[in-house]
Amino acid sequence: MKKQYSISELSKEFDITTRAIRFYEDQGLLSPERDGQKRIYSARDRVLLKLILRGKRLGFTLSESRTLFEMYDPDSGNAKQLQQFLSILDEKEVMLDQQLHDIEVMKIELKEARQRCMSALEQSNSSMASE
């Protein structure tokens, strides 16, 4: 018998809100069965949720995750999916490298601004003291 999960079980397991899970469902990424108002998630839904959250941590958009899910084709060895995954990873790495560079430049500018402020303050204090 295949394992089934309630929305609250998945919410607790992955430490996310039930609202977030419903959002992923609304986006077409999860497709639980229904028993009246109750959602019943499959083992596949659980794996997809885990992959969505992993992708989110890696900076993937939901659209990028969806594209990778749609490309899943175990009969072909998933070569196209893996190539797309590598392409997205490369893009994310380039973006992070640029952000890191921008942060380093900003830190230099902050230090320079701090030094200018300190110098101006020292000059202000010394001119007040000589009056």
N, C-alpha and C positions, 0 to 999 in steps of 0.2 A: 504494500500500500504506500502510495507516495505521500510525502510529508506536506502538510498544509499549515499555513500560518495566518493568524489574525493580524489586523493592522496594529493592535496594541503590542503583540509579540515582536513584530518587526521594529516598531517604534522603540521599544526597550532594548532590543538587541543592538540596534545601530545608534542609539542615543540621539534620535531625531524626533520631531513632532509628527503626530498623525497627519497634521495639516500638510507637512512637507511630502509625506507619502501620497496623500491625495493629489497634491500638485503634480507629482511625477506621473500619477495615473492620468490626470487631466491632459498632460503633455503627450500622452500616448506611449510612455516608456514602460509602464506597468499595466497589466490587464488582468486584474483579479476576477475570479468568478463571483457571482452574487448568490446569496441565500437570503432573499428578502432584502433588507437594508444592510445586512452583514457582508463585508468583503472577505473573500477567502483567497489568500495568496498562495501560489504554488512555489515549489522549490526553484523553478525558473525565475519567478518574480523576485524571490529572495536574492538569487545570484545577480540579477539585473540591478537591483537596488544597491547591492554591494559594489558593483562596477560603476554605477552612477556616482556613488559617494567617493569612490577611489578617483574617478575622473575629475570630480569637483576639487579634490585635494591637489590634483595635478594641474588645475587651472583650465580644464576642459569645459566648454560650454555644453549645455544640454543638446544642442544641435550636433556638436561634434560627437558626443556620446551616442546619440541616435544613429548617426551615420555609421559608426563602427558596429553598432548592434545589427543594423540592417545588412551589413556586409558579411555577417557571420555565415560561413559556408564550410562546415567541416569536411564535406566531400571533396573540396578543392584544396584542402590543407590550409585554408584561410590566408593564402598568400596575399590577395588584394587587401584584405582587412589589415594584415600585419604591415604591409607597405603604407597604407593610409595612417595607421597608428604611428609608425616611425616618422612620417611626414609631420603629423601633428606634434609629436614630441620635439622634433627639430625646431618647429615654429615656436613652441613654448620656451625652449632653451634660448633661442635668439632673443625673444622678448624679455626673458629674465636677465640675460646678459646686458641688454640695453637698460633695463630698470636698475640693475646694479651699478652700471656706469653712471646713470643719472643721479643715483643716491650718493655715489662717491663725489661727484662734482658739487652736488648740493651741500654736502658736509664741508667741503673746502670753502665754499662761498659763505657758509654759516660761520666758520672759524674766522674768515677774513672780516666779516661784518662785526663779529664779536670783538675782534682786535681793534677795529676802527672805533667802536663804541667805547671800549676801555681807554683808548688813547684820548678820545674827545672828553671823556669824563675826567681823566687825569689832568688834562689841560684846563678844564673848567675849574677843578678843585685848586690847582696851583694858581690860577689867576684870581680866584676868590681869596686865597690865603695871602696874596701879595697886596691886596687892597687895604 
